[in-house]
Amino acid sequence: MTVKKNKSYMGNPNLPSANSAFEYTPEMVVEIEKCKTDIIHFASNYFYIIDPDSEVGKVCINLYDFQERVLNGIFNHRFTCLLSPRQASKSTLMTIAALHEACFKPYKSIIIVANKEATAIEIFRRVRLAYEELPLWLKPGVEEYGKTGCMFDNGSRISISTTTGSAIRGTSLNMLIIDELGFLEEHVVDEFWKSVYPTISRSKTSKIIVASTPNGTGNLFHKIYTGAVKGENGFNPLRIEWDEIPGRDEEWKQKQIKALGSFESFQQEFGNVFLDNSQQSIDEALFDRLKNECRDPKHVLKEGAYKIWEEYDPEKIYVIGGDVSEGVGLDASVLQILDVTNPKEIIQVAEYWTNTKGPSEFTNEVVDVCGNWGNPLLLIERNNQGTGVCDTLANTHMYQNLVSWGAKEAHKNKQNGMISHMNTKYKAVENQRYFVNEAQSITFHNIDTLKEFKTFVRYPNGSWKAKNGEHDDRVMAFVWALMALYKDITELYFEVEALDDCDKPLVIKPIDQGLHQYKSSTSIYTNEEVAKIEHSNLSPMLFGGSGSTMMNDMAELEAAGWELPDHSVFSNPERNISSDQWAAMDKYFG
């Protein structure tokens, strides 16, 4: 090649200035034509990417079969909708398409759209890298060149935009590329689409490329892709399967499921599955099975707020999760007490529910209930009302087993309690869904809790909460309780002796083997519903002391209304207590 006229743009030797002239060899002319008509040939021989495993850093791309299939699909169709798993090089493929269009077709306006400017700039950075690595004779000269766009001397330009509805309204477009369309905010992207689609669709040669990982149903990407599959909208549906990518096999899949926490998450991130946004937390079949375990509680205390299905056992491992409300008769403050001794057989053993006690009064109830279960791990959501509850438990009551988690995920300083944030709540719900839906290791005893799970649904933005008009206070308390079995937390408070196939705790032992304080929930001295409990006629028992001191103590008790039945310990000064009496004392006095 002989250079007749060539000046570098801004001193960069890889950027020929506008109207640079070359004397082309016959071989170059043939090669230019071949690149123009064959996008695979162009990419395979001239498109460079950053390769972190390469010593030189930049290498010419080695296209895999699925990449060639996608590029041919884009090249041969005006409208393309690409469904792709994570990390499947879809941004690279769109970059190849954009650069090829700009280099070999004059007067084309190409727009790359992303939800954030930084994302669009990163995609355009790849375009710039690839352009700069092209041979001088293969690429048009530069008239403008910046971090958000460039213009070549053949009249074509590439620029970026966000999804602001008016960003490119009325602009003449020849190629529109939208990355991760499924994750753009629905109200924003709908307005954007209305503003640009009429413009670009008027041309008979314009092209549209939309690509995304699935993110629920009902959004614009889901509508375009399903419409394309049905042949309803003129889009060519393309998809990349997770196992088409070298290195991804069944072993890799199982590792990803462990890392993500559930098969359901894998299906959305890598399996190209559109999960129903209105999906119930529990479907009908699972609900019907779980409700068979629901039954009336053994004890109903605290004016009906506190229901107990199983007695405290010091040999078992309990955790308590909490959700806090204002206590004004609307949302409820809830405690869920779970037996997690065997993570394969988690049991709901008790529940506290009230919508009339404010945060301060609820805090006292929390301390009381925790005492009934040996002061176990306590996982309280730190929301607006929960902030005061968590801080009071930590600083005033000095509750040592209050779990604090989520600051790192929420990008906050460490705070008391379970920080509720978009990232932390997503992880917490996914963790709960593993134990409830996949492992199916939960035994529900309260039908009201189970009913709340049935109306706990996924919304279009991917978040989980109650249906309109319903409540999810019991559910969220359950969600936080199960976070005790989230790996990061479990490893801090338990000895994890075995993990299951999804990296969830399978066998756990408490690290602290010392004595736990315990206050019986059915103590005859603290239970306001003592008359309903078996052996409620037990008399007070005095240990130690004798003579007038004991007589004075008994006089005070009798004056307070206590009566001494014939079988009382006081009437048996020899202390020959029967085994039944010892059992009763152990049960009701703790």
C-alpha positions in Angstrom: 0.0 0.0 0.0 1.3 3.4 -0.9 0.1 6.3 1.3 -0.6 9.4 -0.9 -2.0 11.6 1.9 -2.4 10.7 5.5 -2.5 12.8 8.6 -3.2 11.3 12.0 -6.2 12.6 13.9 -5.1 14.3 17.2 -1.7 12.8 16.8 -3.0 9.2 17.1 -1.3 7.1 14.4 -4.2 4.6 14.5 -6.7 7.3 13.6 -6.5 8.4 10.0 -7.7 12.0 9.6 -10.6 12.8 7.3 -10.0 12.4 3.5 -6.8 10.5 3.9 -5.8 8.9 0.6 -4.2 5.6 -0.1 -3.0 3.7 -3.1 -4.7 0.3 -2.7 -3.3 -2.9 -4.0 -5.6 -5.3 -5.9 -5.5 -7.6 -2.9 -6.7 -4.8 -0.6 -9.6 -4.0 -2.8 -10.6 -7.7 -2.8 -10.3 -7.8 1.0 -12.3 -4.7 1.5 -15.1 -6.1 -0.6 -15.0 -9.4 1.2 -15.2 -7.7 4.6 -18.1 -5.6 3.4 -20.2 -8.6 2.4 -19.1 -11.1 5.0 -19.3 -9.9 8.6 -17.8 -13.2 9.8 -14.7 -12.7 7.7 -14.4 -9.1 8.9 -14.6 -10.1 12.6 -12.5 -13.2 12.5 -9.6 -11.4 10.8 -9.7 -7.8 12.0 -11.8 -7.3 15.1 -9.7 -7.1 18.3 -10.8 -7.5 21.9 -9.1 -7.4 25.3 -8.1 -10.8 26.4 -7.1 -10.9 30.1 -5.4 -14.3 29.7 -3.2 -13.1 26.8 0.3 -11.8 27.4 -0.2 -9.1 24.8 -3.7 -8.1 26.1 -5.3 -7.5 22.7 -6.1 -10.4 20.4 -8.2 -10.9 17.3 -11.4 -12.5 18.3 -11.8 -16.3 17.7 -15.5 -16.7 16.9 -17.3 -19.6 18.3 -20.1 -21.3 16.4 -22.9 -19.5 18.4 -21.2 -16.2 17.8 -21.1 -16.7 14.0 -24.7 -17.8 14.1 -25.8 -14.6 15.9 -23.7 -12.3 13.7 -25.1 -13.9 10.5 -28.6 -13.4 12.0 -28.0 -9.8 12.7 -26.4 -9.2 9.2 -29.2 -10.8 7.3 -32.2 -9.4 9.2 -33.4 -5.8 9.8 -34.8 -6.4 13.2 -33.1 -8.8 15.7 -34.1 -9.8 19.2 -31.3 -11.7 21.0 -32.1 -13.7 24.2 -28.8 -14.5 26.0 -27.5 -15.8 29.3 -25.1 -13.7 31.4 -21.5 -13.3 30.2 -22.2 -14.7 26.7 -20.4 -11.9 24.7 -23.7 -10.3 23.5 -22.2 -6.8 23.9 -19.2 -7.8 21.9 -21.4 -9.1 19.1 -23.4 -5.8 19.0 -20.1 -3.9 18.9 -19.0 -5.9 15.8 -22.3 -5.2 14.1 -22.1 -1.4 14.9 -18.5 -1.1 13.6 -19.1 -3.1 10.5 -22.2 -0.9 9.7 -20.2 2.3 10.2 -17.1 1.3 8.2 -18.7 -0.2 5.1 -22.0 1.7 4.7 -21.9 5.5 4.1 -24.1 8.0 5.9 -25.4 5.6 8.6 -26.4 6.9 12.0 -25.9 4.2 14.7 -27.1 4.7 18.2 -26.1 2.5 21.2 -28.5 2.7 24.1 -28.1 1.5 27.7 -29.9 2.3 30.9 -26.9 4.2 32.2 -24.5 6.4 30.4 -21.5 4.6 32.0 -22.7 1.3 30.5 -23.1 2.9 27.0 -19.7 4.5 27.3 -18.1 1.1 28.1 -19.7 -0.5 25.0 -18.5 2.4 22.9 -15.0 2.0 24.4 -14.9 -1.5 22.8 -16.0 0.0 19.5 -13.1 2.5 19.7 -10.6 -0.2 20.6 -11.7 -2.3 17.6 -11.6 0.6 15.2 -8.1 1.7 16.3 -6.8 -1.8 15.7 -8.2 -2.0 12.1 -5.6 -1.6 9.3 -5.5 2.0 8.0 -6.6 1.0 4.6 -9.7 -0.8 5.9 -11.3 2.0 7.9 -12.7 5.4 7.0 -11.0 8.5 8.2 -12.0 10.4 11.4 -13.8 13.7 11.5 -14.9 13.5 15.2 -13.7 11.2 17.9 -14.8 11.3 21.6 -15.8 9.0 24.4 -19.5 9.3 23.6 -19.4 9.2 19.8 -17.4 9.4 16.6 -18.0 10.5 13.0 -16.2 9.2 10.0 -15.4 10.8 6.7 -17.8 8.4 4.9 -20.7 10.3 6.6 -21.4 7.5 9.1 -21.4 8.1 12.9 -21.7 6.0 16.1 -23.0 7.6 19.3 -24.5 6.6 22.6 -27.7 7.5 24.4 -29.5 6.7 27.6 -33.2 5.8 27.8 -34.4 9.3 28.4 -37.4 9.5 26.2 -36.4 12.8 24.5 -32.7 11.9 24.1 -32.8 11.0 20.4 -36.4 12.0 19.6 -36.7 12.9 15.9 -33.1 11.9 15.2 -32.6 10.1 11.8 -31.5 6.6 12.7 -30.2 3.7 10.6 -29.2 1.3 13.3 -30.5 1.2 16.9 -28.8 -1.1 19.4 -30.3 -1.5 22.9 -28.4 -3.5 25.5 -30.1 -5.3 28.4 -33.5 -4.1 27.3 -35.2 -6.4 29.9 -33.6 -4.4 32.8 -34.5 -0.9 31.7 -37.2 0.7 33.8 -40.5 0.0 32.2 -42.1 3.4 32.3 -38.9 5.0 30.9 -38.2 2.4 28.2 -41.8 2.5 27.0 -41.6 6.2 26.5 -38.3 5.9 24.8 -39.5 3.2 22.4 -42.5 5.3 21.4 -40.2 8.2 20.6 -37.7 6.3 18.4 -39.5 3.3 16.9 -41.7 5.3 14.5 -38.6 7.1 13.2 -36.4 4.1 12.5 -39.2 1.8 11.3 -40.1 4.2 8.4 -36.9 3.4 6.6 -36.8 0.2 4.5 -33.1 -0.5 5.3 -32.8 0.6 9.0 -31.9 -2.0 11.6 -32.8 -2.6 15.2 -30.9 -4.9 17.6 -32.2 -5.5 21.1 -30.5 -7.9 23.4 -31.0 -8.9 27.0 -30.9 -11.6 29.7 -34.5 -12.4 30.7 -35.9 -10.4 33.6 -39.5 -11.4 34.2 -42.6 -11.2 32.0 -44.7 -8.4 30.7 -41.8 -5.9 30.0 -40.9 -4.7 26.5 -38.1 -7.2 25.9 -40.3 -10.1 26.8 -43.1 -8.8 24.5 -40.7 -8.3 21.6 -39.0 -11.7 22.0 -42.3 -13.7 22.5 -43.8 -11.8 19.6 -40.8 -12.6 17.4 -41.0 -16.4 18.3 -44.7 -16.3 17.2 -43.8 -14.4 14.0 -46.0 -11.5 15.0 -43.7 -8.4 14.9 -41.1 -8.8 12.2 -38.2 -9.4 14.6 -35.8 -12.3 14.1 -35.6 -14.2 17.4 -32.1 -15.4 18.3 -30.9 -17.1 21.5 -27.7 -18.2 23.0 -27.8 -21.3 25.3 -25.6 -21.5 28.3 -24.0 -24.7 27.3 -23.0 -23.3 23.9 -20.2 -21.4 25.6 -17.0 -23.3 25.9 -16.2 -24.3 29.5 -19.8 -24.4 30.6 -20.9 -28.0 31.4 -23.0 -29.7 34.0 -20.3 -29.3 36.6 -20.1 -25.5 35.9 -23.9 -25.4 36.1 -24.0 -26.9 39.6 -21.3 -24.5 40.8 -23.4 -21.6 39.5 -26.6 -22.9 41.2 -24.6 -23.0 44.5 -23.3 -19.5 44.0 -26.7 -18.1 43.0 -28.5 -20.0 45.8 -31.2 -21.6 43.7 -32.0 -23.4 40.5 -34.7 -20.7 39.8 -32.0 -18.0 39.9 -29.9 -20.0 37.5 -32.8 -20.4 35.1 -33.2 -16.6 34.9 -29.5 -15.7 34.8 -28.3 -18.4 32.5 -31.3 -20.6 31.4 -33.1 -18.0 29.3 -36.3 -18.5 31.3 -38.8 -15.7 31.7 -40.0 -16.1 35.2 -43.5 -14.9 35.7 -43.5 -11.5 37.5 -46.8 -12.3 39.2 -45.4 -15.6 40.4 -46.6 -16.7 43.8 -44.2 -17.6 46.5 -46.0 -20.9 47.0 -48.0 -22.5 44.2 -51.3 -24.4 44.8 -49.7 -27.9 44.9 -47.1 -26.9 47.5 -49.7 -24.9 49.5 -52.0 -27.9 49.6 -49.2 -30.1 50.9 -47.9 -27.7 53.5 -51.3 -26.9 54.9 -51.6 -30.5 56.1 -49.0 -29.8 58.8 -50.9 -26.7 60.1 -52.7 -27.2 63.4 -53.9 -25.4 66.5 -51.2 -24.2 68.9 -50.6 -25.9 72.2 -50.6 -22.6 74.0 -52.1 -19.2 73.1 -50.6 -16.4 75.3 -50.4 -12.7 75.6 -54.0 -12.1 74.7 -53.8 -14.2 71.6 -50.7 -12.6 70.2 -48.2 -15.4 71.1 -48.9 -18.9 69.7 -46.7 -21.9 70.6 -46.8 -25.2 68.9 -43.8 -27.0 70.5 -42.2 -26.7 73.9 -38.7 -25.4 74.3 -36.0 -28.0 74.2 -32.5 -26.9 75.4 -30.9 -29.5 73.1 -32.3 -27.9 70.0 -31.2 -24.9 68.0 -33.7 -22.0 67.6 -33.6 -18.8 65.6 -36.0 -15.9 65.7 -36.8 -13.5 62.8 -38.6 -10.2 63.2 -40.5 -7.6 61.2 -41.4 -4.4 62.9 -44.4 -2.0 62.2 -45.8 1.2 63.7 -48.4 -0.7 65.8 -51.4 1.5 64.7 -53.7 -1.3 63.6 -52.4 -1.7 60.1 -49.2 -3.7 59.4 -48.1 -6.0 62.2 -45.0 -6.6 64.2 -44.1 -10.2 64.0 -41.6 -12.7 65.5 -41.2 -16.1 63.9 -39.5 -18.8 66.0 -38.0 -21.7 64.1 -36.3 -24.9 65.1 -33.3 -25.2 62.7 -31.6 -28.1 64.5 -31.8 -30.1 61.3 -31.8 -27.7 58.3 -33.5 -30.4 56.3 -36.4 -30.4 58.7 -37.0 -26.8 59.8 -40.1 -26.4 62.0 -42.2 -23.3 62.9 -42.5 -23.7 66.7 -44.0 -20.4 67.7 -45.1 -17.0 66.4 -45.8 -13.6 67.9 -48.1 -11.2 66.0 -49.4 -7.8 67.0 -50.6 -4.7 65.1 -51.4 -2.7 68.2 -48.0 -2.4 70.0 -45.6 0.3 69.0 -41.9 -0.3 68.6 -41.0 0.5 72.2 -43.6 -1.9 73.7 -42.8 -4.5 71.0 -39.1 -4.4 72.0 -40.0 -5.5 75.5 -42.1 -8.3 74.0 -39.1 -9.3 71.9 -36.9 -9.6 75.0 -39.6 -11.7 76.8 -40.2 -14.0 73.9 -36.4 -14.5 73.3 -36.1 -15.5 76.9 -38.6 -18.3 76.3 -36.3 -19.9 73.7 -32.9 -19.6 75.4 -32.1 -16.2 73.9 -31.2 -17.6 70.4 -30.0 -15.8 67.3 -32.3 -12.9 66.6 -32.6 -11.4 63.1 -34.7 -8.2 63.2 -35.3 -6.2 60.0 -33.8 -2.7 60.4 -36.4 -0.7 58.6 -37.9 2.6 59.7 -39.5 1.2 62.8 -37.0 -1.6 63.3 -34.2 0.9 63.7 -35.2 1.8 67.2 -36.0 -1.8 68.1 -32.6 -3.1 67.0 -30.6 -0.3 68.7 -32.5 -0.7 71.9 -32.0 -4.4 71.9 -28.2 -3.9 71.3 -27.5 -0.9 73.5 -30.1 -1.1 76.3 -30.9 -4.7 76.7 -27.4 -5.8 75.6 -28.8 -8.7 73.6 -25.7 -10.5 72.6 -27.2 -12.7 69.9 -28.6 -9.9 67.7 -27.4 -10.5 64.2 -26.2 -7.5 62.2 -25.9 -8.0 58.5 -26.3 -6.3 55.1 -24.1 -3.1 55.6 -21.6 -4.2 52.9 -24.3 -5.2 50.4 -26.2 -2.0 51.0 -23.0 0.1 50.9 -23.6 1.4 54.4 -21.7 1.6 57.7 -22.3 -1.3 60.1 -25.6 -1.0 61.9 -27.5 -3.1 64.4 -29.9 -5.6 62.8 -30.7 -6.9 59.4 -30.4 -4.0 56.9 -33.3 -4.0 54.5 -32.1 -2.9 51.1 -32.8 -3.9 47.5 -29.7 -6.1 47.4 -30.1 -7.6 50.8 -33.8 -8.3 50.5 -33.3 -10.0 47.2 -30.7 -12.3 48.8 -32.9 -13.0 51.8 -35.9 -13.9 49.7 -33.9 -16.1 47.4 -32.5 -17.9 50.5 -36.0 -18.4 51.8 -37.3 -19.7 48.5 -34.5 -22.3 48.5 -35.7 -23.8 51.8 -39.4 -23.4 51.1 -39.7 -24.1 47.4 -36.6 -26.2 46.3 -35.5 -28.1 49.4 -39.1 -28.1 50.8 -37.6 -28.5 54.2 -40.1 -26.3 56.1 -43.0 -27.4 58.3 -45.5 -24.7 58.8 -47.8 -24.9 61.8 -49.7 -21.6 61.4 -52.2 -21.5 58.5 -52.2 -17.7 58.7 -48.4 -17.7 57.9 -48.9 -20.1 55.0 -51.7 -18.0 53.6 -49.5 -14.9 53.6 -46.9 -16.8 51.6 -49.5 -17.6 49.0 -50.1 -13.9 48.5 -46.4 -13.0 48.5 -45.6 -12.4 44.8 -42.9 -11.2 42.5 -43.6 -7.8 40.9 -42.5 -6.6 37.4 -39.4 -5.0 38.7 -38.3 -8.3 40.3 -39.1 -7.4 43.9 -41.1 -9.6 46.2 -44.0 -8.3 48.4 -47.6 -8.8 49.2 -50.3 -8.4 46.7 -52.3 -5.2 46.9 -54.5 -5.3 49.9 -52.6 -8.1 51.6 -49.9 -8.3 54.2 -46.4 -9.9 54.2 -45.3 -9.2 57.9 -45.4 -12.9 58.8 -43.5 -13.8 55.6 -40.8 -11.2 56.1 -40.2 -12.3 59.7 -39.9 -15.8 58.3 -37.5 -14.6 55.6 -35.2 -13.0 58.2 -35.3 -16.0 60.5 -34.1 -18.2 57.6 -31.2 -15.9 57.0 -29.6 -17.7 60.0 -29.0 -20.4 57.4 -27.4 -18.0 54.9 -23.8 -19.1 54.5 -22.2 -15.8 55.5 -24.2 -15.7 58.7 -24.2 -19.4 59.5 -20.4 -19.6 59.4 -20.2 -16.8 62.0 -22.5 -18.4 64.6 -22.4 -22.1 64.0 -20.0 -24.9 63.3 -21.0 -26.0 59.8 -20.2 -29.7 59.6 -21.7 -30.4 56.2 -23.2 -28.5 53.2 -25.7 -29.7 50.7 -25.4 -29.7 46.9 -26.4 -26.1 46.7 -23.8 -25.0 49.3 -26.5 -24.6 52.0 -25.8 -25.8 55.6 -26.8 -29.4 56.0 -25.5 -30.1 59.5 -24.8 -27.4 62.1 -23.7 -27.2 65.7 -23.8 -24.2 68.0 -20.4 -22.7 68.7 -21.3 -21.7 72.2 -21.9 -24.8 74.2 -22.4 -22.9 77.5 -25.6 -22.5 79.5 -28.4 -20.5 78.0 -30.8 -18.5 80.1 -34.4 -19.7 79.7 -37.6 -18.3 81.0 -40.6 -20.6 80.5 -43.4 -19.1 78.4 -45.9 -21.1 80.4 -44.5 -20.3 83.9 -47.3 -20.2 86.5 -45.8 -16.9 87.7 -45.7 -15.1 84.4 -48.5 -16.6 82.3 -51.7 -14.5 82.4 -53.6 -17.5 81.1 -52.4 -19.9 83.8 -55.9 -21.3 84.4 -55.8 -22.9 80.9 -52.6 -24.8 81.6 -52.4 -28.3 83.0 -51.3 -28.5 86.6 -52.2 -24.8 87.1 -53.1 -25.6 90.7 -49.4 -26.1 91.6 -48.7 -24.3 94.8 -45.6 -22.1 95.3 -42.5 -24.0 96.4 -40.0 -22.5 98.8 -36.4 -23.8 98.9 -34.1 -23.3 101.9 -34.8 -21.4 105.1 -36.8 -22.6 108.1 -38.6 -21.5 111.1 -40.2 -18.1 111.4 -38.6 -16.8 108.1 -40.3 -19.5 106.1 -43.6 -19.0 108.0 -43.5 -15.3 107.3 -42.9 -15.9 103.6 -45.8 -18.4 103.5 -48.1 -15.9 105.3 -47.3 -13.3 102.6 -48.1 -15.8 99.9 -51.4 -16.8 101.5 -52.3 -13.1 102.0 -51.7 -12.7 98.2 -54.3 -15.4 97.5 -52.2 -18.5 97.2 -53.6 -21.7 98.6 -51.8 -24.7 99.9 -53.2 -28.1 98.8 -52.4 -31.1 100.8 -49.7 -32.3 98.5 -47.7 -29.1 98.6 -43.9 -29.2 99.2 -44.4 -26.9 102.2 -46.6 -29.5 103.9 -43.8 -32.1 103.2 -40.8 -30.7 105.1 -38.9 -34.0 104.5 -38.5 -32.9 100.9 -39.3 -36.4 99.6 -40.6 -35.0 96.3 -42.1 -37.4 93.7 -40.8 -37.7 90.2 -44.0 -36.2 88.9 -43.5 -33.1 91.1 -39.9 -32.8 90.0 -41.1 -32.9 86.3 -43.7 -30.2 87.0 -41.1 -28.0 88.7 -38.7 -28.4 85.8 -41.4 -27.6 83.2 -43.0 -24.6 84.9 -40.2 -23.0 86.8 -37.4 -23.5 84.2 
